Amino acid sequence: MKNIVITISDSYLYRLKTIAEILRKEGLNITNLYEFGVITGNAEDRIIKKLHEHKEIVSLKEDKYVEIAPPGSAIQ
C-alpha cells in the first residue's frame, strides 16, 4: 500500500464527504479528511490508477520515503 494525498477541486468542496465515501468504497483507506479539500490515506496501486479518473480530483500525489543518514556519518 502507498500513502497518498488527494486534493479535491474547489468546485466540489460542498460534496467533500460524499466524494470521500465514494473513494472509500473504491478501496481508499482514508486517514484524514480536511474540510479545505485534502484527503490523506493509502491504497494499492490498482486503486490509485482508478482514483485518477475522478473529475473532482485536482491532484493525487504519492508520499515519497526518503532516508537521510545521521549527521557525522560517512558519505555514501
Backbone bond lengths (Angstrom), bond angles and torsions (degrees), N, CA, C in turn:
res aa  C-N    CA-C-N  psi(-1)  N-CA   C-N-CA  omega(-1)  CA-C   N-CA-C  phi
1 M - - - 1.448 - - 1.527 108.94 -
2 K 1.310 114.41 145.13 1.452 120.63 178.93 1.520 109.45 -115.64
3 N 1.332 115.45 141.70 1.466 120.44 174.43 1.517 108.32 -79.32
4 I 1.331 116.07 135.92 1.464 120.20 -179.09 1.525 111.05 -134.52
5 V 1.336 114.22 156.67 1.458 122.58 175.60 1.522 106.97 -123.80
6 I 1.322 116.62 122.47 1.458 122.85 -177.61 1.524 108.97 -112.79
7 T 1.327 116.17 134.34 1.462 121.53 174.39 1.525 108.23 -112.26
8 I 1.323 115.64 127.40 1.457 122.78 -179.76 1.530 108.88 -94.57
9 S 1.326 116.37 140.55 1.466 121.86 178.76 1.530 110.57 -59.41
10 D 1.336 115.56 142.51 1.466 120.79 177.59 1.528 112.03 -55.28
11 S 1.316 116.35 -31.64 1.466 121.18 -178.76 1.523 113.12 -64.20
12 Y 1.333 116.61 -19.15 1.465 120.78 -176.07 1.530 113.00 -114.19
13 L 1.319 118.25 10.05 1.466 119.90 -178.21 1.520 112.84 -60.66
14 Y 1.311 117.11 -30.52 1.468 119.93 179.61 1.533 111.32 -65.58
15 R 1.337 117.75 -17.15 1.471 122.54 179.07 1.527 111.96 -109.69
16 L 1.316 118.50 18.73 1.463 122.36 -172.00 1.528 113.28 -53.65
17 K 1.309 117.88 -47.74 1.474 120.33 -178.11 1.524 111.23 -66.30
18 T 1.315 117.32 -36.73 1.464 121.07 178.00 1.528 110.21 -66.47
19 I 1.324 116.35 -43.81 1.471 121.21 178.39 1.523 109.85 -62.17
20 A 1.327 116.43 -43.84 1.468 120.35 178.91 1.526 110.92 -59.49
21 E 1.316 117.30 -40.92 1.466 120.66 179.28 1.526 111.13 -65.39
22 I 1.319 117.17 -39.76 1.474 120.94 177.27 1.527 109.94 -62.47
23 L 1.329 116.44 -45.19 1.465 120.43 179.93 1.526 110.94 -63.96
24 R 1.327 116.33 -38.30 1.469 120.89 177.81 1.535 110.48 -62.26
25 K 1.322 116.73 -43.02 1.464 120.55 179.83 1.526 111.80 -65.88
26 E 1.340 116.55 -26.62 1.466 120.56 178.45 1.527 112.50 -82.15
27 G 1.340 117.24 -6.49 1.458 119.81 174.92 1.508 116.34 119.40
28 L 1.336 118.14 4.29 1.457 120.81 177.34 1.525 109.31 -80.56
29 N 1.318 116.55 126.04 1.465 121.41 173.32 1.524 106.95 -90.07
30 I 1.318 117.02 104.74 1.457 122.15 -175.37 1.525 109.70 -81.88
31 T 1.344 115.00 128.52 1.460 119.83 176.70 1.526 111.27 -102.68
32 N 1.343 117.02 -33.40 1.468 121.85 178.35 1.517 110.01 -144.61
33 L 1.318 115.14 142.59 1.459 122.26 176.49 1.523 106.82 -130.19
34 Y 1.325 116.04 111.95 1.462 121.27 -177.35 1.521 109.78 -102.50
35 E 1.318 116.77 135.33 1.463 122.08 -175.19 1.519 113.70 -63.94
36 F 1.334 117.77 -15.49 1.462 120.38 178.03 1.524 112.48 -87.01
37 G 1.349 116.91 8.35 1.451 121.04 170.61 1.505 116.75 101.88
38 V 1.312 117.23 22.25 1.463 120.57 178.36 1.524 108.79 -116.92
39 I 1.338 114.85 133.66 1.461 122.23 177.65 1.520 106.96 -123.76
40 T 1.331 116.76 129.35 1.460 120.19 173.70 1.519 108.33 -113.32
41 G 1.307 114.77 150.88 1.457 119.46 179.93 1.507 111.07 178.45
42 N 1.319 115.57 -162.08 1.457 120.48 177.29 1.520 110.14 -144.29
43 A 1.326 113.68 154.09 1.465 119.86 -177.22 1.522 109.82 -161.35
44 E 1.313 114.97 162.44 1.461 122.34 175.10 1.531 109.33 -75.20
45 D 1.321 116.66 159.23 1.468 121.82 -179.14 1.528 112.69 -54.63
46 R 1.323 117.68 -43.34 1.471 120.35 -177.40 1.534 111.25 -65.27
47 I 1.321 117.10 -32.85 1.466 121.80 177.51 1.527 109.59 -71.38
48 I 1.330 116.76 -41.39 1.464 121.28 -179.72 1.520 109.85 -59.61
49 K 1.317 117.72 -40.82 1.469 121.13 178.51 1.531 110.85 -60.76
50 K 1.348 117.02 -40.56 1.470 120.76 178.45 1.521 111.69 -67.20
51 L 1.331 116.65 -37.03 1.454 120.46 -177.46 1.525 111.71 -64.49
52 H 1.320 117.35 -30.60 1.468 121.44 179.22 1.532 112.03 -61.93
53 E 1.313 118.51 -19.06 1.458 122.48 -176.56 1.533 113.64 -79.63
54 H 1.318 117.97 -11.81 1.470 120.93 -177.25 1.524 111.06 -75.68
55 K 1.320 116.02 127.26 1.469 121.21 -178.80 1.525 111.62 -67.71
56 E 1.316 118.14 -23.04 1.463 122.23 -178.63 1.529 112.63 -73.77
57 I 1.330 116.23 -20.53 1.462 121.10 -176.74 1.519 110.34 -86.95
58 V 1.336 115.03 120.30 1.460 121.57 178.80 1.523 109.77 -87.12
59 S 1.318 116.40 -36.78 1.458 121.27 -175.49 1.518 109.56 -147.60
60 L 1.322 116.09 139.32 1.452 122.46 174.66 1.527 106.16 -136.84
61 K 1.316 116.27 110.99 1.464 121.93 -176.73 1.514 110.01 -118.20
62 E 1.318 115.46 140.66 1.454 120.93 175.21 1.524 108.96 -91.90
63 D 1.337 115.02 137.31 1.461 119.53 174.54 1.515 108.63 -64.89
64 K 1.305 116.25 139.68 1.461 121.45 176.20 1.517 108.36 -107.66
65 Y 1.315 115.81 139.23 1.458 121.51 178.61 1.523 108.35 -98.54
66 V 1.309 115.56 124.99 1.460 121.18 179.08 1.519 107.81 -125.46
67 E 1.329 115.73 131.99 1.448 120.01 178.08 1.521 108.15 -113.58
68 I 1.312 115.22 124.96 1.458 121.74 -179.37 1.513 108.51 -111.17
69 A 1.325 115.19 132.14 1.459 119.91 179.06 1.535 109.89 -65.86
70 P 1.324 116.90 149.70 1.465 119.31 179.84 1.523 111.77 -65.60
71 P 1.328 117.93 155.67 1.458 120.85 178.91 1.532 110.83 -56.93
72 G 1.293 115.55 139.97 1.454 120.22 178.29 1.521 115.25 85.85
73 S 1.327 117.42 -3.07 1.470 119.18 179.58 1.529 109.13 -81.13
74 A 1.311 115.07 162.95 1.465 120.82 -179.04 1.530 110.66 -63.81
75 I 1.324 115.72 146.06 1.464 120.88 176.77 1.524 107.94 -70.77
76 Q 1.306 115.22 136.97 1.474 118.74 -177.02 1.494 111.64 -100.59
